[in-house]
Amino acid sequence: MHKLIWILWPAFIVGGVAETVFFTVLDPQDLQMIGLVQGWGRTAVYSTGFFAFWMLAAASSALTCFLQRTADEINQCPLSPLQRPEGCPKRDDPQATCSASHRQ
């Protein structure tokens, strides 16, 4: 839940700023004239634009959270010490990492 807040809250702010800047330059009626949002009202275009910018910013924040994981978090052995194979040198250490050859 904590990481979800780290992702969605900054993305919400960036989505609002991006929408403000985008629709300061472009009017929703300009988008209708070029055929992108035929028959949509201004509120629908503003709302869709905000959610699109919010989701784009959320994807960026989620990628940042994914890439900031440490090597220990990535390489942590998924098996409990008792489930590790007999020859595994890390069988007695619950905090150890296993190489790919020891995974089942």
The first five atom37 places (N, CA, C, CB, O) and aatype in JSON, in Angstrom:
{
  "aatype": [12, 8, 11, 10, 9, 17, 9, 10, 17, 14, 0, 13, 9, 19, 7, 7, 19, 0, 6, 16, 19, 13, 13, 16, 19, 10, 3, 14, 5, 3, 10, 5, 12, 9, 7, 10, 19, 5, 7, 17, 7, 1, 16, 0, 19, 18, 15, 16, 7, 13, 13, 0, 13, 17, 12, 10, 0, 0, 0, 15, 15, 0, 10, 16, 4, 13, 10, 5, 1, 16, 0, 3, 6, 9, 2, 5, 4, 14, 10, 15, 14, 10, 5, 1, 14, 6, 7, 4, 14, 11, 1, 3, 3, 14, 5, 0, 16, 4, 15, 0, 15, 8, 1, 5],
  "atom_mask": [
    [1, 1, 1, 1, 1],
    [1, 1, 1, 1, 1],
    [1, 1, 1, 1, 1],
    [1, 1, 1, 1, 1],
    [1, 1, 1, 1, 1],
    [1, 1, 1, 1, 1],
    [1, 1, 1, 1, 1],
    [1, 1, 1, 1, 1],
    [1, 1, 1, 1, 1],
    [1, 1, 1, 1, 1],
    [1, 1, 1, 1, 1],
    [1, 1, 1, 1, 1],
    [1, 1, 1, 1, 1],
    [1, 1, 1, 1, 1],
    [1, 1, 1, 0, 1],
    [1, 1, 1, 0, 1],
    [1, 1, 1, 1, 1],
    [1, 1, 1, 1, 1],
    [1, 1, 1, 1, 1],
    [1, 1, 1, 1, 1],
    [1, 1, 1, 1, 1],
    [1, 1, 1, 1, 1],
    [1, 1, 1, 1, 1],
    [1, 1, 1, 1, 1],
    [1, 1, 1, 1, 1],
    [1, 1, 1, 1, 1],
    [1, 1, 1, 1, 1],
    [1, 1, 1, 1, 1],
    [1, 1, 1, 1, 1],
    [1, 1, 1, 1, 1],
    [1, 1, 1, 1, 1],
    [1, 1, 1, 1, 1],
    [1, 1, 1, 1, 1],
    [1, 1, 1, 1, 1],
    [1, 1, 1, 0, 1],
    [1, 1, 1, 1, 1],
    [1, 1, 1, 1, 1],
    [1, 1, 1, 1, 1],
    [1, 1, 1, 0, 1],
    [1, 1, 1, 1, 1],
    [1, 1, 1, 0, 1],
    [1, 1, 1, 1, 1],
    [1, 1, 1, 1, 1],
    [1, 1, 1, 1, 1],
    [1, 1, 1, 1, 1],
    [1, 1, 1, 1, 1],
    [1, 1, 1, 1, 1],
    [1, 1, 1, 1, 1],
    [1, 1, 1, 0, 1],
    [1, 1, 1, 1, 1],
    [1, 1, 1, 1, 1],
    [1, 1, 1, 1, 1],
    [1, 1, 1, 1, 1],
    [1, 1, 1, 1, 1],
    [1, 1, 1, 1, 1],
    [1, 1, 1, 1, 1],
    [1, 1, 1, 1, 1],
    [1, 1, 1, 1, 1],
    [1, 1, 1, 1, 1],
    [1, 1, 1, 1, 1],
    [1, 1, 1, 1, 1],
    [1, 1, 1, 1, 1],
    [1, 1, 1, 1, 1],
    [1, 1, 1, 1, 1],
    [1, 1, 1, 1, 1],
    [1, 1, 1, 1, 1],
    [1, 1, 1, 1, 1],
    [1, 1, 1, 1, 1],
    [1, 1, 1, 1, 1],
    [1, 1, 1, 1, 1],
    [1, 1, 1, 1, 1],
    [1, 1, 1, 1, 1],
    [1, 1, 1, 1, 1],
    [1, 1, 1, 1, 1],
    [1, 1, 1, 1, 1],
    [1, 1, 1, 1, 1],
    [1, 1, 1, 1, 1],
    [1, 1, 1, 1, 1],
    [1, 1, 1, 1, 1],
    [1, 1, 1, 1, 1],
    [1, 1, 1, 1, 1],
    [1, 1, 1, 1, 1],
    [1, 1, 1, 1, 1],
    [1, 1, 1, 1, 1],
    [1, 1, 1, 1, 1],
    [1, 1, 1, 1, 1],
    [1, 1, 1, 0, 1],
    [1, 1, 1, 1, 1],
    [1, 1, 1, 1, 1],
    [1, 1, 1, 1, 1],
    [1, 1, 1, 1, 1],
    [1, 1, 1, 1, 1],
    [1, 1, 1, 1, 1],
    [1, 1, 1, 1, 1],
    [1, 1, 1, 1, 1],
    [1, 1, 1, 1, 1],
    [1, 1, 1, 1, 1],
    [1, 1, 1, 1, 1],
    [1, 1, 1, 1, 1],
    [1, 1, 1, 1, 1],
    [1, 1, 1, 1, 1],
    [1, 1, 1, 1, 1],
    [1, 1, 1, 1, 1],
    [1, 1, 1, 1, 1]
  ],
  "atom_positions": [
    [[0.83, -1.19, 0.0], [0.0, 0.0, 0.0], [0.87, 1.26, 0.0], [-0.94, 0.0, 1.21], [0.54, 2.27, -0.62]],
    [[1.99, 1.17, 0.71], [2.9, 2.31, 0.79], [3.46, 2.67, -0.59], [4.05, 2.0, 1.76], [3.49, 3.85, -0.97]],
    [[3.89, 1.66, -1.34], [4.44, 1.92, -2.68], [3.37, 2.44, -3.62], [5.07, 0.65, -3.26], [3.66, 3.26, -4.5]],
    [[2.14, 1.97, -3.45], [1.05, 2.45, -4.29], [0.84, 3.95, -4.08], [-0.26, 1.69, -3.98], [0.59, 4.68, -5.04]],
    [[0.95, 4.4, -2.85], [0.84, 5.84, -2.55], [2.02, 6.59, -3.16], [0.77, 6.09, -1.01], [1.86, 7.68, -3.7]],
    [[3.21, 6.0, -3.07], [4.39, 6.62, -3.68], [4.25, 6.76, -5.19], [5.65, 5.81, -3.36], [4.8, 7.68, -5.78]],
    [[3.51, 5.87, -5.8], [3.32, 5.9, -7.25], [2.19, 6.85, -7.65], [3.04, 4.49, -7.78], [2.37, 7.7, -8.52]],
    [[1.02, 6.69, -7.02], [-0.17, 7.4, -7.49], [-0.24, 8.87, -7.08], [-1.38, 6.7, -7.0], [-0.75, 9.69, -7.85]],
    [[0.26, 9.23, -5.9], [0.14, 10.62, -5.47], [0.99, 11.56, -6.33], [0.54, 10.74, -4.02], [0.45, 12.55, -6.83]],
    [[2.29, 11.31, -6.51], [3.05, 12.19, -7.41], [2.5, 12.17, -8.84], [4.53, 11.78, -7.42], [2.52, 13.19, -9.53]],
    [[2.02, 11.01, -9.29], [1.46, 10.92, -10.64], [0.2, 11.77, -10.76], [1.15, 9.46, -11.0], [-0.05, 12.36, -11.82]],
    [[-0.59, 11.85, -9.7], [-1.79, 12.7, -9.69], [-1.41, 14.16, -9.88], [-2.57, 12.51, -8.38], [-2.03, 14.88, -10.66]],
    [[-0.39, 14.59, -9.16], [0.06, 15.99, -9.25], [0.62, 16.27, -10.65], [1.15, 16.28, -8.17], [0.29, 17.29, -11.26]],
    [[1.44, 15.36, -11.16], [2.02, 15.54, -12.5], [0.92, 15.51, -13.56], [3.07, 14.45, -12.79], [0.97, 16.27, -14.53]],
    [[-0.07, 14.63, -13.39], [-1.19, 14.58, -14.33], [-1.96, 15.89, -14.37], [0.0, 0.0, 0.0], [-2.34, 16.35, -15.45]],
    [[-2.19, 16.49, -13.2], [-2.87, 17.79, -13.14], [-2.07, 18.9, -13.8], [0.0, 0.0, 0.0], [-2.62, 19.73, -14.52]],
    [[-0.77, 18.91, -13.54], [0.09, 19.94, -14.15], [0.17, 19.74, -15.67], [1.5, 19.91, -13.53], [0.09, 20.7, -16.43]],
    [[0.32, 18.49, -16.1], [0.41, 18.21, -17.54], [-0.89, 18.59, -18.25], [0.72, 16.72, -17.77], [-0.86, 19.16, -19.35]],
    [[-2.02, 18.28, -17.62], [-3.3, 18.65, -18.24], [-3.43, 20.17, -18.33], [-4.47, 18.07, -17.44], [-3.89, 20.69, -19.35]],
    [[-3.04, 20.87, -17.29], [-3.13, 22.33, -17.29], [-2.28, 22.92, -18.42], [-2.68, 22.9, -15.93], [-2.73, 23.8, -19.16]],
    [[-1.05, 22.43, -18.53], [-0.16, 22.95, -19.58], [-0.69, 22.58, -20.96], [1.27, 22.41, -19.39], [-0.72, 23.42, -21.86]],
    [[-1.12, 21.32, -21.14], [-1.59, 20.86, -22.45], [-2.82, 21.63, -22.9], [-1.91, 19.36, -22.41], [-2.89, 22.09, -24.04]],
    [[-3.8, 21.79, -22.0], [-5.03, 22.47, -22.39], [-4.93, 23.99, -22.31], [-6.17, 21.99, -21.53], [-5.87, 24.69, -22.68]],
    [[-3.82, 24.51, -21.83], [-3.55, 25.93, -21.97], [-3.15, 26.23, -23.42], [-2.45, 26.39, -20.98], [-3.48, 27.28, -23.96]],
    [[-2.44, 25.3, -24.01], [-1.99, 25.45, -25.39], [-3.07, 25.05, -26.39], [-0.73, 24.62, -25.63], [-3.25, 25.71, -27.41]],
    [[-3.78, 23.96, -26.1], [-4.8, 23.44, -27.02], [-6.19, 23.52, -26.39], [-4.48, 21.98, -27.41], [-6.37, 23.21, -25.21]],
    [[-7.14, 23.94, -27.18], [-8.53, 23.98, -26.76], [-9.19, 22.66, -27.19], [-9.28, 25.21, -27.37], [-8.91, 22.17, -28.28]],
    [[-10.07, 22.08, -26.35], [-10.74, 20.84, -26.76], [-11.47, 20.95, -28.1], [-11.73, 20.44, -25.7], [-11.58, 19.96, -28.82]],
    [[-11.95, 22.14, -28.45], [-12.6, 22.29, -29.75], [-11.6, 22.17, -30.9], [-13.32, 23.64, -29.83], [-11.97, 21.75, -32.0]],
    [[-10.34, 22.53, -30.66], [-9.3, 22.34, -31.68], [-9.11, 20.85, -31.96], [-7.97, 22.97, -31.22], [-8.86, 20.46, -33.11]],
    [[-9.21, 20.02, -30.93], [-9.07, 18.58, -31.12], [-10.27, 18.02, -31.89], [-8.93, 17.87, -29.77], [-10.13, 17.05, -32.64]],
    [[-11.43, 18.62, -31.71], [-12.62, 18.17, -32.44], [-12.51, 18.52, -33.92], [-13.89, 18.8, -31.84], [-12.98, 17.77, -34.77]],
    [[-11.9, 19.65, -34.23], [-11.78, 20.06, -35.63], [-10.87, 19.14, -36.42], [-11.26, 21.49, -35.71], [-11.05, 18.98, -37.63]],
    [[-9.89, 18.52, -35.77], [-9.0, 17.61, -36.51], [-9.48, 16.16, -36.41], [-7.57, 17.73, -35.97], [-8.81, 15.26, -36.9]],
    [[-10.64, 15.94, -35.78], [-11.26, 14.62, -35.8], [-10.87, 13.67, -34.7], [0.0, 0.0, 0.0], [-11.19, 12.49, -34.78]],
    [[-10.18, 14.13, -33.68], [-9.75, 13.22, -32.62], [-10.86, 12.85, -31.65], [-8.61, 13.83, -31.86], [-10.96, 11.68, -31.25]],
    [[-11.68, 13.79, -31.26], [-12.71, 13.54, -30.25], [-14.06, 14.04, -30.75], [-12.35, 14.21, -28.91], [-14.64, 14.96, -30.17]],
    [[-14.54, 13.46, -31.82], [-15.79, 13.9, -32.43], [-16.97, 13.68, -31.48], [-16.03, 13.16, -33.74], [-17.17, 12.57, -30.97]],
    [[-17.74, 14.73, -31.24], [-18.95, 14.63, -30.43], [-18.73, 14.63, -28.93], [0.0, 0.0, 0.0], [-19.7, 14.48, -28.18]],
    [[-17.53, 14.81, -28.47], [-17.26, 14.85, -27.03], [-17.44, 16.27, -26.53], [-15.82, 14.33, -26.71], [-17.14, 17.23, -27.26]],
    [[-17.92, 16.43, -25.33], [-17.99, 17.74, -24.7], [-16.65, 18.12, -24.11], [0.0, 0.0, 0.0], [-15.75, 17.3, -23.99]],
    [[-16.53, 19.39, -23.73], [-15.28, 19.87, -23.14], [-14.91, 19.11, -21.87], [-15.37, 21.35, -22.84], [-13.75, 18.75, -21.67]],
    [[-15.9, 18.87, -21.02], [-15.64, 18.18, -19.75], [-15.13, 16.77, -20.0], [-16.9, 18.13, -18.89], [-14.22, 16.31, -19.3]],
    [[-15.68, 16.07, -20.98], [-15.23, 14.72, -21.31], [-13.79, 14.73, -21.81], [-16.15, 14.1, -22.37], [-13.0, 13.85, -21.47]],
    [[-13.44, 15.72, -22.62], [-12.07, 15.82, -23.14], [-11.1, 16.15, -22.01], [-11.98, 16.89, -24.25], [-10.03, 15.56, -21.92]],
    [[-11.48, 17.09, -21.14], [-10.63, 17.43, -20.0], [-10.43, 16.22, -19.08], [-11.24, 18.6, -19.2], [-9.31, 15.94, -18.63]],
    [[-11.51, 15.5, -18.8], [-11.43, 14.34, -17.9], [-10.57, 13.23, -18.5], [-12.83, 13.81, -17.6], [-9.72, 12.66, -17.83]],
    [[-10.81, 12.93, -19.78], [-10.02, 11.89, -20.44], [-8.55, 12.29, -20.52], [-10.57, 11.63, -21.86], [-7.67, 11.45, -20.31]],
    [[-8.29, 13.54, -20.81], [-6.9, 14.02, -20.85], [-6.23, 13.9, -19.51], [0.0, 0.0, 0.0], [-5.07, 13.47, -19.43]],
    [[-6.93, 14.27, -18.44], [-6.35, 14.16, -17.1], [-6.0, 12.71, -16.77], [-7.3, 14.73, -16.05], [-4.9, 12.43, -16.31]],
    [[-6.95, 11.79, -17.01], [-6.69, 10.39, -16.68], [-5.58, 9.8, -17.55], [-7.95, 9.56, -16.83], [-4.81, 8.96, -17.08]],
    [[-5.49, 10.23, -18.79], [-4.4, 9.76, -19.65], [-3.04, 10.25, -19.13], [-4.61, 10.23, -21.11], [-2.09, 9.47, -19.05]],
    [[-2.96, 11.53, -18.77], [-1.72, 12.05, -18.21], [-1.39, 11.41, -16.86], [-1.81, 13.58, -18.05], [-0.23, 11.15, -16.56]],
    [[-2.42, 11.16, -16.05], [-2.21, 10.53, -14.74], [-1.66, 9.11, -14.92], [-3.54, 10.5, -13.94], [-0.73, 8.72, -14.22]],
    [[-2.23, 8.35, -15.83], [-1.77, 6.97, -16.04], [-0.36, 6.95, -16.62], [-2.73, 6.23, -16.98], [0.43, 6.08, -16.28]],
    [[-0.04, 7.89, -17.49], [1.31, 7.97, -18.03], [2.32, 8.29, -16.93], [1.38, 9.04, -19.14], [3.39, 7.68, -16.86]],
    [[1.98, 9.22, -16.07], [2.87, 9.56, -14.95], [2.95, 8.41, -13.96], [2.38, 10.84, -14.25], [4.02, 8.17, -13.39]],
    [[1.85, 7.69, -13.73], [1.87, 6.54, -12.82], [2.77, 5.43, -13.37], [0.44, 6.0, -12.6], [3.49, 4.78, -12.61]],
    [[2.73, 5.22, -14.67], [3.61, 4.22, -15.29], [5.07, 4.61, -15.1], [3.29, 4.06, -16.79], [5.91, 3.75, -14.84]],
    [[5.37, 5.88, -15.23], [6.73, 6.35, -15.02], [7.17, 6.16, -13.57], [6.85, 7.82, -15.41], [8.29, 5.71, -13.31]],
    [[6.3, 6.49, -12.63], [6.62, 6.31, -11.21], [6.77, 4.84, -10.85], [5.55, 6.96, -10.33], [7.64, 4.48, -10.06]],
    [[5.92, 3.98, -11.42], [6.0, 2.54, -11.15], [7.32, 1.98, -11.69], [4.8, 1.8, -11.78], [7.93, 1.13, -11.05]],
    [[7.74, 2.43, -12.86], [9.01, 1.99, -13.41], [10.16, 2.43, -12.52], [9.19, 2.53, -14.83], [11.12, 1.67, -12.33]],
    [[10.09, 3.62, -11.98], [11.12, 4.1, -11.07], [11.19, 3.23, -9.82], [10.87, 5.56, -10.68], [12.28, 2.86, -9.39]],
    [[10.03, 2.9, -9.23], [10.01, 2.02, -8.05], [10.56, 0.64, -8.38], [8.57, 1.9, -7.5], [11.27, 0.04, -7.57]],
    [[10.24, 0.14, -9.57], [10.73, -1.17, -9.97], [12.25, -1.16, -10.13], [10.08, -1.61, -11.29], [12.93, -2.1, -9.71]],
    [[12.79, -0.1, -10.71], [14.23, -0.05, -10.98], [15.07, 0.32, -9.76], [14.49, 0.94, -12.07], [16.29, 0.15, -9.8]],
    [[14.47, 0.8, -8.68], [15.26, 1.18, -7.52], [15.44, 0.03, -6.53], [14.6, 2.34, -6.82], [16.02, 0.23, -5.46]],
    [[14.96, -1.17, -6.87], [15.16, -2.31, -5.99], [16.65, -2.64, -5.88], [14.37, -3.54, -6.49], [17.41, -2.48, -6.83]],
    [[17.05, -3.09, -4.7], [18.45, -3.44, -4.48], [18.73, -4.83, -5.02], [18.81, -3.36, -2.97], [17.81, -5.59, -5.31]],
    [[20.01, -5.15, -5.16], [20.39, -6.47, -5.65], [19.92, -7.56, -4.69], [21.92, -6.55, -5.83], [19.53, -8.64, -5.13]],
    [[19.95, -7.3, -3.39], [19.48, -8.29, -2.42], [17.99, -8.57, -2.57], [19.78, -7.82, -0.99], [17.56, -9.71, -2.43]],
    [[17.19, -7.54, -2.87], [15.76, -7.75, -3.07], [15.49, -8.58, -4.33], [15.03, -6.41, -3.17], [14.58, -9.41, -4.35]],
    [[16.28, -8.35, -5.35], [16.09, -9.07, -6.61], [16.58, -10.51, -6.49], [16.82, -8.35, -7.75], [15.95, -11.42, -7.01]],
    [[17.71, -10.71, -5.82], [18.34, -12.03, -5.79], [17.97, -12.87, -4.57], [19.82, -11.86, -5.82], [18.52, -13.95, -4.39]],
    [[17.06, -12.4, -3.76], [16.65, -13.16, -2.58], [16.09, -14.51, -3.03], [15.59, -12.38, -1.75], [15.25, -14.57, -3.93]],
    [[16.55, -15.58, -2.41], [16.09, -16.92, -2.78], [14.61, -17.07, -2.45], [16.93, -18.01, -2.06], [14.22, -16.81, -1.31]],
    [[13.79, -17.48, -3.41], [12.36, -17.61, -3.15], [12.0, -18.82, -2.3], [11.62, -17.69, -4.45], [10.88, -18.93, -1.81]],
    [[12.96, -19.73, -2.12], [12.7, -20.94, -1.34], [13.04, -20.72, 0.13], [13.49, -22.12, -1.9], [14.02, -20.04, 0.45]],
    [[12.24, -21.3, 1.0], [12.59, -21.24, 2.42], [13.81, -22.14, 2.64], [11.38, -21.69, 3.34], [14.06, -23.03, 1.83]],
    [[14.57, -21.93, 3.74], [15.79, -22.73, 3.94], [15.55, -24.24, 3.9], [16.42, -22.36, 5.26], [16.41, -24.99, 3.41]],
    [[14.42, -24.7, 4.39], [14.16, -26.14, 4.4], [13.77, -26.68, 3.03], [13.07, -26.45, 5.39], [13.89, -27.88, 2.79]],
    [[13.31, -25.82, 2.13], [12.93, -26.25, 0.78], [14.1, -26.23, -0.19], [11.82, -25.38, 0.25], [13.98, -26.74, -1.3]],
    [[15.21, -25.66, 0.2], [16.37, -25.59, -0.68], [16.96, -26.98, -0.88], [17.43, -24.63, -0.11], [16.89, -27.81, 0.03]],
    [[17.53, -27.25, -2.05], [18.08, -28.58, -2.32], [19.17, -28.96, -1.32], [18.64, -28.65, -3.74], [19.79, -28.1, -0.7]],
    [[19.4, -30.25, -1.19], [20.37, -30.77, -0.22], [21.76, -30.18, -0.4], [20.45, -32.27, -0.31], [22.42, -29.88, 0.59]],
    [[22.22, -30.02, -1.62], [23.58, -29.53, -1.86], [23.73, -28.02, -1.81], [0.0, 0.0, 0.0], [24.84, -27.51, -2.0]],
    [[22.66, -27.3, -1.57], [22.7, -25.83, -1.6], [23.55, -25.31, -0.44], [21.27, -25.24, -1.53], [23.26, -25.62, 0.72]],
    [[24.6, -24.53, -0.74], [25.45, -24.03, 0.34], [24.75, -23.0, 1.24], [26.71, -23.41, -0.25], [25.24, -22.67, 2.32]],
    [[23.62, -22.49, 0.81], [22.9, -21.47, 1.56], [21.7, -22.06, 2.33], [22.42, -20.37, 0.62], [20.86, -21.3, 2.81]],
    [[21.62, -23.35, 2.44], [20.47, -24.0, 3.05], [20.25, -23.59, 4.51], [20.62, -25.49, 2.97], [19.11, -23.51, 4.95]],
    [[21.31, -23.35, 5.25], [21.18, -23.02, 6.67], [21.08, -21.53, 6.95], [22.36, -23.57, 7.41], [20.9, -21.13, 8.1]],
    [[21.17, -20.7, 5.91], [21.12, -19.25, 6.09], [19.81, -18.71, 5.51], [22.35, -18.56, 5.41], [19.67, -18.67, 4.29]],
    [[18.84, -18.28, 6.35], [17.54, -17.81, 5.84], [17.62, -16.51, 5.04], [16.6, -17.62, 6.99], [16.71, -16.23, 4.26]],
    [[18.66, -15.72, 5.21], [18.82, -14.46, 4.5], [19.66, -14.6, 3.23], [19.43, -13.44, 5.4], [19.92, -13.6, 2.56]],
    [[20.09, -15.79, 2.92], [21.01, -16.0, 1.8], [20.3, -15.91, 0.45], [21.7, -17.34, 1.93], [19.08, -16.06, 0.35]],
    [[21.11, -15.67, -0.55], [20.6, -15.69, -1.92], [21.07, -16.96, -2.58], [21.05, -14.45, -2.73], [22.16, -17.44, -2.27]],
    [[20.29, -17.49, -3.47], [20.64, -18.7, -4.2], [20.94, -18.34, -5.64], [19.52, -19.75, -4.12], [20.3, -17.44, -6.2]],
    [[21.87, -19.0, -6.24], [22.11, -18.78, -7.65], [21.01, -19.48, -8.45], [23.51, -19.29, -8.07], [20.28, -20.31, -7.91]],
    [[20.9, -19.16, -9.71], [19.84, -19.72, -10.55], [19.95, -21.25, -10.66], [19.88, -19.1, -11.96], [18.94, -21.92, -10.85]],
    [[21.16, -21.8, -10.53], [21.35, -23.25, -10.66], [20.74, -24.01, -9.49], [22.83, -23.58, -10.78], [20.49, -25.21, -9.6]],
    [[20.49, -23.34, -8.36], [19.95, -24.01, -7.18], [18.44, -23.89, -7.09], [20.56, -23.43, -5.94], [17.84, -24.51, -6.2]],
    [[17.79, -23.14, -7.96], [16.34, -22.97, -7.91], [15.67, -24.16, -8.57], [15.91, -21.65, -8.61], [16.19, -24.74, -9.53]],
    [[14.52, -24.52, -8.06], [13.79, -25.64, -8.64], [12.68, -25.15, -9.5], [13.25, -26.55, -7.57], [11.94, -25.95, -10.08]]
  ]
}
